[in-house]
């Protein structure tokens, strides 16, 4: 909650959000899709963030997902 508020304030000030704010948003997004992926035998892991690009590892046997 505090991270989201801090990121919002930084954004409103016209500054780029700090790296931890982007990572929190990416992790939140991954958590929201994880249940769907698990139902299909898969999962996802965040390997890292660099230059605003998320590197992910897709895990498991997720077959036929689109």
OpenMM code with the backbone's topology and positions (N, CA, C; nanometers):
from openmm import Vec3, app, unit

residues = "UNK UNK UNK UNK UNK UNK UNK UNK UNK UNK UNK UNK UNK UNK UNK UNK UNK UNK UNK UNK UNK UNK UNK UNK UNK UNK UNK UNK UNK UNK UNK UNK UNK UNK UNK UNK UNK UNK UNK UNK UNK UNK UNK UNK UNK UNK UNK UNK UNK UNK UNK UNK UNK UNK UNK UNK UNK UNK UNK UNK UNK UNK UNK UNK UNK UNK".split()
positions = [
    Vec3(0.0825, -0.1192, 0.0000),
    Vec3(0.0000, 0.0000, 0.0000),
    Vec3(0.0869, 0.1255, 0.0000),
    Vec3(0.1882, 0.1282, 0.0858),
    Vec3(0.2756, 0.2444, 0.0907),
    Vec3(0.3538, 0.2607, -0.0393),
    Vec3(0.3961, 0.1478, -0.0979),
    Vec3(0.4693, 0.1532, -0.2237),
    Vec3(0.3833, 0.2131, -0.3341),
    Vec3(0.2563, 0.1744, -0.3390),
    Vec3(0.1656, 0.2257, -0.4412),
    Vec3(0.1428, 0.3751, -0.4228),
    Vec3(0.1253, 0.4184, -0.3008),
    Vec3(0.1050, 0.5609, -0.2733),
    Vec3(0.2294, 0.6412, -0.3101),
    Vec3(0.3450, 0.5921, -0.2739),
    Vec3(0.4695, 0.6615, -0.3073),
    Vec3(0.4872, 0.6697, -0.4587),
    Vec3(0.4569, 0.5604, -0.5299),
    Vec3(0.4690, 0.5608, -0.6758),
    Vec3(0.3716, 0.6600, -0.7381),
    Vec3(0.2509, 0.6688, -0.6845),
    Vec3(0.1526, 0.7642, -0.7356),
    Vec3(0.2012, 0.9073, -0.7161),
    Vec3(0.2542, 0.9380, -0.5998),
    Vec3(0.3038, 1.0728, -0.5736),
    Vec3(0.4215, 1.1081, -0.6638),
    Vec3(0.5104, 1.0140, -0.6843),
    Vec3(0.6250, 1.0367, -0.7727),
    Vec3(0.5761, 1.0594, -0.9154),
    Vec3(0.4793, 0.9798, -0.9578),
    Vec3(0.4248, 0.9931, -1.0926),
    Vec3(0.3565, 1.1278, -1.1113),
    Vec3(0.2800, 1.1706, -1.0133),
    Vec3(0.2101, 1.2993, -1.0216),
    Vec3(0.3076, 1.4161, -1.0264),
    Vec3(0.4247, 1.3962, -0.9698),
    Vec3(0.5272, 1.5008, -0.9718),
    Vec3(0.6009, 1.5041, -1.1055),
    Vec3(0.5650, 1.4124, -1.1960),
    Vec3(0.6277, 1.4087, -1.3272),
    Vec3(0.7619, 1.3395, -1.3296),
    Vec3(0.7900, 1.2615, -1.2278),
    Vec3(0.9173, 1.1891, -1.2200),
    Vec3(0.8965, 1.0434, -1.2581),
    Vec3(1.0023, 0.9785, -1.2980),
    Vec3(0.9941, 0.8356, -1.3246),
    Vec3(0.9821, 0.7623, -1.1924),
    Vec3(0.8940, 0.6613, -1.1861),
    Vec3(0.8836, 0.5859, -1.0610),
    Vec3(1.0120, 0.5099, -1.0331),
    Vec3(1.0458, 0.4936, -0.9072),
    Vec3(1.1663, 0.4177, -0.8724),
    Vec3(1.1518, 0.2715, -0.9123),
    Vec3(1.2639, 0.2041, -0.9230),
    Vec3(1.2646, 0.0648, -0.9685),
    Vec3(1.1781, -0.0242, -0.8798),
    Vec3(1.1780, -0.0010, -0.7469),
    Vec3(1.0996, -0.0870, -0.6590),
    Vec3(0.9510, -0.0732, -0.6882),
    Vec3(0.9050, 0.0426, -0.7346),
    Vec3(0.7634, 0.0604, -0.7659),
    Vec3(0.7263, -0.0215, -0.8889),
    Vec3(0.8112, -0.0227, -0.9895),
    Vec3(0.7860, -0.1028, -1.1087),
    Vec3(0.7867, -0.2509, -1.0735),
    Vec3(0.8813, -0.2921, -0.9933),
    Vec3(0.8872, -0.4334, -0.9548),
    Vec3(0.7617, -0.4743, -0.8792),
    Vec3(0.7129, -0.3893, -0.7911),
    Vec3(0.5907, -0.4201, -0.7166),
    Vec3(0.4719, -0.4345, -0.8114),
    Vec3(0.4632, -0.3482, -0.9115),
    Vec3(0.3540, -0.3564, -1.0083),
    Vec3(0.3632, -0.4830, -1.0919),
    Vec3(0.4826, -0.5186, -1.1336),
    Vec3(0.5007, -0.6406, -1.2134),
    Vec3(0.4661, -0.7629, -1.1295),
    Vec3(0.5146, -0.7672, -1.0065),
    Vec3(0.4837, -0.8818, -0.9192),
    Vec3(0.3336, -0.8925, -0.8946),
    Vec3(0.2666, -0.7789, -0.8776),
    Vec3(0.1208, -0.7795, -0.8600),
    Vec3(0.0496, -0.8336, -0.9826),
    Vec3(0.0964, -0.7933, -1.1003),
    Vec3(0.0364, -0.8425, -1.2243),
    Vec3(0.0564, -0.9932, -1.2380),
    Vec3(0.1754, -1.0412, -1.2036),
    Vec3(0.2022, -1.1847, -1.2119),
    Vec3(0.1151, -1.2621, -1.1136),
    Vec3(0.0943, -1.2077, -0.9951),
    Vec3(0.0081, -1.2746, -0.8974),
    Vec3(-0.1354, -1.2840, -0.9483),
    Vec3(-0.1779, -1.1834, -1.0249),
    Vec3(-0.3162, -1.1858, -1.0750),
    Vec3(-0.3362, -1.2915, -1.1840),
    Vec3(-0.2326, -1.3262, -1.2599),
    Vec3(-0.2470, -1.4275, -1.3641),
    Vec3(-0.2031, -1.5662, -1.3184),
    Vec3(-0.1345, -1.5731, -1.2059),
    Vec3(-0.0815, -1.7015, -1.1577),
    Vec3(-0.1906, -1.8075, -1.1378),
    Vec3(-0.3059, -1.7768, -1.0781),
    Vec3(-0.4084, -1.8815, -1.0618),
    Vec3(-0.4533, -1.9422, -1.1951),
    Vec3(-0.4693, -1.8604, -1.2974),
    Vec3(-0.5074, -1.9115, -1.4291),
    Vec3(-0.3995, -2.0030, -1.4836),
    Vec3(-0.2753, -1.9616, -1.4723),
    Vec3(-0.1649, -2.0431, -1.5229),
    Vec3(-0.1546, -2.1752, -1.4473),
    Vec3(-0.1750, -2.1711, -1.3161),
    Vec3(-0.1670, -2.2929, -1.2357),
    Vec3(-0.2768, -2.3921, -1.2734),
    Vec3(-0.3950, -2.3412, -1.3063),
    Vec3(-0.5039, -2.4306, -1.3487),
    Vec3(-0.4694, -2.5029, -1.4782),
    Vec3(-0.3777, -2.4494, -1.5549),
    Vec3(-0.3367, -2.5092, -1.6820),
    Vec3(-0.2004, -2.5776, -1.6711),
    Vec3(-0.1533, -2.5980, -1.5487),
    Vec3(-0.0291, -2.6706, -1.5273),
    Vec3(0.0967, -2.5877, -1.5425),
    Vec3(0.0845, -2.4567, -1.5358),
    Vec3(0.2012, -2.3714, -1.5536),
    Vec3(0.2213, -2.2749, -1.4385),
    Vec3(0.3237, -2.1946, -1.4499),
    Vec3(0.3536, -2.0900, -1.3527),
    Vec3(0.4475, -1.9908, -1.4211),
    Vec3(0.4756, -1.8823, -1.3527),
    Vec3(0.5637, -1.7794, -1.4073),
    Vec3(0.6522, -1.7276, -1.2948),
    Vec3(0.7766, -1.6983, -1.3292),
    Vec3(0.8742, -1.6487, -1.2315),
    Vec3(0.9376, -1.5208, -1.2873),
    Vec3(0.9479, -1.4188, -1.2039),
    Vec3(1.0154, -1.2955, -1.2419),
    Vec3(1.1649, -1.3150, -1.2205),
    Vec3(1.2413, -1.3079, -1.3305),
    Vec3(1.3863, -1.3242, -1.3215),
    Vec3(1.4560, -1.1928, -1.2908),
    Vec3(1.3992, -1.0831, -1.3389),
    Vec3(1.4602, -0.9540, -1.3127),
    Vec3(1.4001, -0.8450, -1.3990),
    Vec3(1.4351, -0.7228, -1.3641),
    Vec3(1.3926, -0.6042, -1.4382),
    Vec3(1.5163, -0.5245, -1.4740),
    Vec3(1.5229, -0.4841, -1.5997),
    Vec3(1.6359, -0.4025, -1.6424),
    Vec3(1.5889, -0.3090, -1.7529),
    Vec3(1.6064, -0.1804, -1.7322),
    Vec3(1.5670, -0.0830, -1.8325),
    Vec3(1.4183, -0.0837, -1.8608),
    Vec3(1.3384, -0.1152, -1.7606),
    Vec3(1.1939, -0.1195, -1.7789),
    Vec3(1.1430, -0.2447, -1.8470),
    Vec3(1.2304, -0.3437, -1.8661),
    Vec3(1.1926, -0.4695, -1.9305),
    Vec3(1.1946, -0.5807, -1.8265),
    Vec3(1.0844, -0.6544, -1.8181),
    Vec3(1.0755, -0.7665, -1.7253),
    Vec3(1.1193, -0.8934, -1.7961),
    Vec3(1.2090, -0.9673, -1.7320),
    Vec3(1.2488, -1.0994, -1.7819),
    Vec3(1.1747, -1.2035, -1.7005),
    Vec3(1.1016, -1.2902, -1.7697),
    Vec3(1.0186, -1.3903, -1.7045),
    Vec3(1.0635, -1.5298, -1.7438),
    Vec3(1.0344, -1.6242, -1.6571),
    Vec3(1.0539, -1.7660, -1.6901),
    Vec3(0.9158, -1.8303, -1.6789),
    Vec3(0.8712, -1.8901, -1.7882),
    Vec3(0.7461, -1.9653, -1.7876),
    Vec3(0.7774, -2.1077, -1.7473),
    Vec3(0.7029, -2.1588, -1.6509),
    Vec3(0.7307, -2.2898, -1.5929),
    Vec3(0.6150, -2.3860, -1.6157),
    Vec3(0.6433, -2.5125, -1.6105),
    Vec3(0.5395, -2.6144, -1.6133),
    Vec3(0.5028, -2.6599, -1.7518),
    Vec3(0.3820, -2.7120, -1.7606),
    Vec3(0.3354, -2.7754, -1.8832),
    Vec3(0.2166, -2.7023, -1.9430),
    Vec3(0.2112, -2.5740, -1.9258),
    Vec3(0.0998, -2.4955, -1.9796),
    Vec3(0.0938, -2.5186, -2.1304),
    Vec3(-0.0063, -2.5919, -2.1744),
    Vec3(-0.0181, -2.6296, -2.3144),
    Vec3(-0.1499, -2.5785, -2.3708),
    Vec3(-0.1430, -2.5060, -2.4809),
    Vec3(-0.2635, -2.4568, -2.5463),
    Vec3(-0.3127, -2.3233, -2.4935),
    Vec3(-0.2394, -2.2599, -2.4059),
    Vec3(-0.2792, -2.1282, -2.3538),
    Vec3(-0.2556, -2.0234, -2.4609),
    Vec3(-0.3480, -1.9324, -2.4715),
    Vec3(-0.3338, -1.8229, -2.5696),
    Vec3(-0.3592, -1.6912, -2.5049),
] * unit.nanometer
topology = app.Topology()
chain = topology.addChain("A")
for resn in residues:
    res = topology.addResidue(resn, chain)
    for name in ("N", "CA", "C"):
        topology.addAtom(name, app.Element.getBySymbol(name[0]), res)
